[in-house]
Amino acid sequence: MYEIHAAEASVPLWIAAIASVISALGGVAGCAALVILLRRRQAVARVPPAEVSRLLHELEGMFDELLANGGLPVDWFLAPEQRRTGQLLASYTGLIGDDELRTLVAHARESVDNCWAAAPAVLPGAAAAGLPADELAAIDERLERQLTEARTGRAMTARAIARLDHLLPHCNAARAA
């Protein structure tokens, strides 16, 4: 019979062990490359879109108009321009990777909704001429809430714009990498 010596049996085992180690190192290298690729893609995907800046400036203009007019009725909020700005900003919020910016944008959008909720059906003046005194007082109270919320929203929007301006140089560097 043929006898296998200990030295002869260990050579295939060494070859198998070396192949296993090389295979494991290749797997680790592949995983590391995948992690690096995914992090780069995630950094690019989480960059705030340039459209967010334009929408924030539109939102700022909306708050300015509200404050300049001393409040506005419900009809103003139903205009396509105002609705479009809010809807687009809501859809882009999910693409904002910076937690602070995303929170500021969410608060600014919430302020617009609160201004809309506080908006009276009519403004004091000719349209409200025949209303009783208690209804006129309720309209004035709603306008005060609207203006308070507009000031808050204006401040949140200004902070969001400042944060976005701070992030843009960093975002452009992440895209280049």
C-alpha beads as a LAMMPS data file, in Angstrom:
LAMMPS data file: protein, C-alpha beads

177 atoms
176 bonds

1 atom types
1 bond types

-500.0 500.0 xlo xhi
-500.0 500.0 ylo yhi
-500.0 500.0 zlo zhi

Masses

1 110.0

Atoms # bond

1 1 1 0.000 0.000 0.000
2 1 1 0.824 3.565 -0.483
3 1 1 1.648 5.511 2.687
4 1 1 1.267 9.251 2.979
5 1 1 3.963 10.955 4.919
6 1 1 3.155 13.861 7.170
7 1 1 5.188 16.272 5.035
8 1 1 3.353 15.280 1.867
9 1 1 -0.082 15.762 3.494
10 1 1 0.743 19.227 4.839
11 1 1 1.699 20.764 1.447
12 1 1 -1.885 20.796 0.064
13 1 1 -3.105 22.118 3.414
14 1 1 -0.631 25.012 3.250
15 1 1 -1.692 25.808 -0.298
16 1 1 -5.365 25.778 0.759
17 1 1 -4.614 27.986 3.782
18 1 1 -2.708 30.533 1.700
19 1 1 -5.498 30.580 -0.889
20 1 1 -8.056 31.156 1.877
21 1 1 -6.072 34.066 3.324
22 1 1 -5.661 35.678 -0.118
23 1 1 -9.374 35.199 -0.797
24 1 1 -10.286 36.794 2.544
25 1 1 -8.004 39.771 1.869
26 1 1 -9.614 40.206 -1.547
27 1 1 -13.064 40.169 0.070
28 1 1 -12.019 42.777 2.645
29 1 1 -10.544 44.978 -0.086
30 1 1 -13.729 44.660 -2.140
31 1 1 -15.890 45.584 0.852
32 1 1 -13.680 48.561 1.647
33 1 1 -13.923 49.773 -1.955
34 1 1 -17.711 49.405 -1.817
35 1 1 -17.939 51.368 1.448
36 1 1 -15.791 54.170 0.013
37 1 1 -17.881 54.292 -3.160
38 1 1 -21.166 54.361 -1.234
39 1 1 -19.957 57.106 1.097
40 1 1 -18.904 59.264 -1.848
41 1 1 -22.248 58.713 -3.549
42 1 1 -24.071 59.449 -0.316
43 1 1 -22.113 62.678 0.160
44 1 1 -23.038 63.787 -3.347
45 1 1 -26.687 62.725 -2.998
46 1 1 -27.046 64.560 0.307
47 1 1 -25.811 67.846 -1.098
48 1 1 -28.604 70.404 -1.020
49 1 1 -29.770 71.068 -4.566
50 1 1 -29.184 74.528 -5.981
51 1 1 -32.945 74.830 -6.328
52 1 1 -33.254 74.922 -2.526
53 1 1 -31.474 78.275 -2.461
54 1 1 -33.884 79.762 -4.980
55 1 1 -36.897 78.382 -3.108
56 1 1 -35.639 79.732 0.205
57 1 1 -35.312 83.185 -1.334
58 1 1 -38.857 82.889 -2.705
59 1 1 -40.057 81.876 0.753
60 1 1 -38.242 84.851 2.224
61 1 1 -40.047 87.077 -0.281
62 1 1 -43.380 85.548 0.750
63 1 1 -42.729 86.361 4.397
64 1 1 -41.634 89.877 3.450
65 1 1 -44.858 90.393 1.488
66 1 1 -46.925 89.128 4.411
67 1 1 -45.170 91.488 6.810
68 1 1 -45.294 94.474 4.438
69 1 1 -49.046 94.101 3.957
70 1 1 -49.813 93.593 7.636
71 1 1 -51.141 90.106 6.902
72 1 1 -52.962 88.577 3.972
73 1 1 -56.207 86.630 3.494
74 1 1 -56.591 82.940 2.682
75 1 1 -56.904 83.638 -1.059
76 1 1 -53.280 84.783 -1.215
77 1 1 -52.050 81.412 0.074
78 1 1 -54.064 79.566 -2.565
79 1 1 -52.280 81.305 -5.439
80 1 1 -50.265 78.875 -7.582
81 1 1 -46.933 80.670 -6.925
82 1 1 -47.208 80.331 -3.141
83 1 1 -48.412 76.742 -3.284
84 1 1 -45.678 75.725 -5.748
85 1 1 -42.911 77.145 -3.579
86 1 1 -44.119 75.269 -0.516
87 1 1 -44.659 72.019 -2.385
88 1 1 -41.260 72.072 -4.078
89 1 1 -39.516 72.947 -0.833
90 1 1 -41.309 70.049 0.852
91 1 1 -40.157 67.639 -1.838
92 1 1 -36.543 68.859 -1.711
93 1 1 -36.360 68.669 2.073
94 1 1 -35.681 64.941 1.861
95 1 1 -32.618 65.594 -0.300
96 1 1 -31.012 67.913 2.234
97 1 1 -28.255 65.989 3.957
98 1 1 -27.373 68.550 6.581
99 1 1 -29.511 67.985 9.686
100 1 1 -29.430 71.618 10.792
101 1 1 -30.429 72.926 7.365
102 1 1 -33.172 70.324 7.018
103 1 1 -34.581 71.342 10.430
104 1 1 -34.483 75.054 9.572
105 1 1 -36.244 74.455 6.244
106 1 1 -38.874 72.319 7.970
107 1 1 -39.509 75.063 10.555
108 1 1 -39.776 77.708 7.833
109 1 1 -42.278 75.563 5.911
110 1 1 -44.225 74.990 9.113
111 1 1 -44.362 78.754 9.642
112 1 1 -45.912 79.194 6.183
113 1 1 -48.539 76.603 7.073
114 1 1 -49.221 78.367 10.372
115 1 1 -49.544 81.714 8.586
116 1 1 -52.028 80.133 6.225
117 1 1 -53.973 78.618 9.141
118 1 1 -54.155 82.032 10.832
119 1 1 -55.216 83.838 7.654
120 1 1 -58.679 85.408 7.832
121 1 1 -61.188 84.980 5.042
122 1 1 -61.271 88.750 4.526
123 1 1 -59.124 91.654 5.628
124 1 1 -60.549 94.515 7.674
125 1 1 -61.790 97.249 5.380
126 1 1 -64.418 97.419 2.697
127 1 1 -64.955 93.640 2.518
128 1 1 -65.516 93.435 6.275
129 1 1 -67.578 96.644 6.562
130 1 1 -70.812 94.971 7.655
131 1 1 -69.273 92.510 10.138
132 1 1 -70.035 92.727 13.858
133 1 1 -67.360 94.048 16.231
134 1 1 -66.536 90.612 17.670
135 1 1 -65.831 89.196 14.185
136 1 1 -63.637 92.189 13.360
137 1 1 -61.756 91.595 16.630
138 1 1 -61.293 87.926 15.660
139 1 1 -59.904 89.001 12.270
140 1 1 -57.457 91.377 13.978
141 1 1 -56.374 88.619 16.378
142 1 1 -55.817 86.202 13.461
143 1 1 -53.754 88.808 11.634
144 1 1 -51.587 89.307 14.732
145 1 1 -50.962 85.553 14.954
146 1 1 -50.173 85.505 11.237
147 1 1 -47.683 88.353 11.550
148 1 1 -46.007 86.774 14.583
149 1 1 -45.652 83.509 12.702
150 1 1 -44.396 85.367 9.600
151 1 1 -41.645 87.009 11.680
152 1 1 -40.647 83.592 13.042
153 1 1 -40.695 82.071 9.559
154 1 1 -38.673 84.973 8.160
155 1 1 -36.031 84.436 10.838
156 1 1 -35.923 80.672 10.173
157 1 1 -35.638 81.279 6.443
158 1 1 -32.794 83.764 6.933
159 1 1 -30.978 81.218 9.133
160 1 1 -31.554 78.484 6.518
161 1 1 -30.151 80.711 3.761
162 1 1 -27.106 81.510 5.905
163 1 1 -26.584 77.811 6.642
164 1 1 -26.919 76.923 2.961
165 1 1 -24.416 79.625 2.018
166 1 1 -22.041 78.171 4.609
167 1 1 -22.492 74.638 3.228
168 1 1 -22.174 75.367 -0.483
169 1 1 -18.335 75.607 -0.577
170 1 1 -18.144 72.300 1.352
171 1 1 -20.717 70.659 -0.953
172 1 1 -18.828 71.662 -4.080
173 1 1 -15.652 70.145 -2.622
174 1 1 -17.512 66.871 -1.881
175 1 1 -18.781 66.667 -5.453
176 1 1 -15.272 67.148 -6.828
177 1 1 -13.891 64.282 -4.705

Bonds

1 1 1 2
2 1 2 3
3 1 3 4
4 1 4 5
5 1 5 6
6 1 6 7
7 1 7 8
8 1 8 9
9 1 9 10
10 1 10 11
11 1 11 12
12 1 12 13
13 1 13 14
14 1 14 15
15 1 15 16
16 1 16 17
17 1 17 18
18 1 18 19
19 1 19 20
20 1 20 21
21 1 21 22
22 1 22 23
23 1 23 24
24 1 24 25
25 1 25 26
26 1 26 27
27 1 27 28
28 1 28 29
29 1 29 30
30 1 30 31
31 1 31 32
32 1 32 33
33 1 33 34
34 1 34 35
35 1 35 36
36 1 36 37
37 1 37 38
38 1 38 39
39 1 39 40
40 1 40 41
41 1 41 42
42 1 42 43
43 1 43 44
44 1 44 45
45 1 45 46
46 1 46 47
47 1 47 48
48 1 48 49
49 1 49 50
50 1 50 51
51 1 51 52
52 1 52 53
53 1 53 54
54 1 54 55
55 1 55 56
56 1 56 57
57 1 57 58
58 1 58 59
59 1 59 60
60 1 60 61
61 1 61 62
62 1 62 63
63 1 63 64
64 1 64 65
65 1 65 66
66 1 66 67
67 1 67 68
68 1 68 69
69 1 69 70
70 1 70 71
71 1 71 72
72 1 72 73
73 1 73 74
74 1 74 75
75 1 75 76
76 1 76 77
77 1 77 78
78 1 78 79
79 1 79 80
80 1 80 81
81 1 81 82
82 1 82 83
83 1 83 84
84 1 84 85
85 1 85 86
86 1 86 87
87 1 87 88
88 1 88 89
89 1 89 90
90 1 90 91
91 1 91 92
92 1 92 93
93 1 93 94
94 1 94 95
95 1 95 96
96 1 96 97
97 1 97 98
98 1 98 99
99 1 99 100
100 1 100 101
101 1 101 102
102 1 102 103
103 1 103 104
104 1 104 105
105 1 105 106
106 1 106 107
107 1 107 108
108 1 108 109
109 1 109 110
110 1 110 111
111 1 111 112
112 1 112 113
113 1 113 114
114 1 114 115
115 1 115 116
116 1 116 117
117 1 117 118
118 1 118 119
119 1 119 120
120 1 120 121
121 1 121 122
122 1 122 123
123 1 123 124
124 1 124 125
125 1 125 126
126 1 126 127
127 1 127 128
128 1 128 129
129 1 129 130
130 1 130 131
131 1 131 132
132 1 132 133
133 1 133 134
134 1 134 135
135 1 135 136
136 1 136 137
137 1 137 138
138 1 138 139
139 1 139 140
140 1 140 141
141 1 141 142
142 1 142 143
143 1 143 144
144 1 144 145
145 1 145 146
146 1 146 147
147 1 147 148
148 1 148 149
149 1 149 150
150 1 150 151
151 1 151 152
152 1 152 153
153 1 153 154
154 1 154 155
155 1 155 156
156 1 156 157
157 1 157 158
158 1 158 159
159 1 159 160
160 1 160 161
161 1 161 162
162 1 162 163
163 1 163 164
164 1 164 165
165 1 165 166
166 1 166 167
167 1 167 168
168 1 168 169
169 1 169 170
170 1 170 171
171 1 171 172
172 1 172 173
173 1 173 174
174 1 174 175
175 1 175 176
176 1 176 177
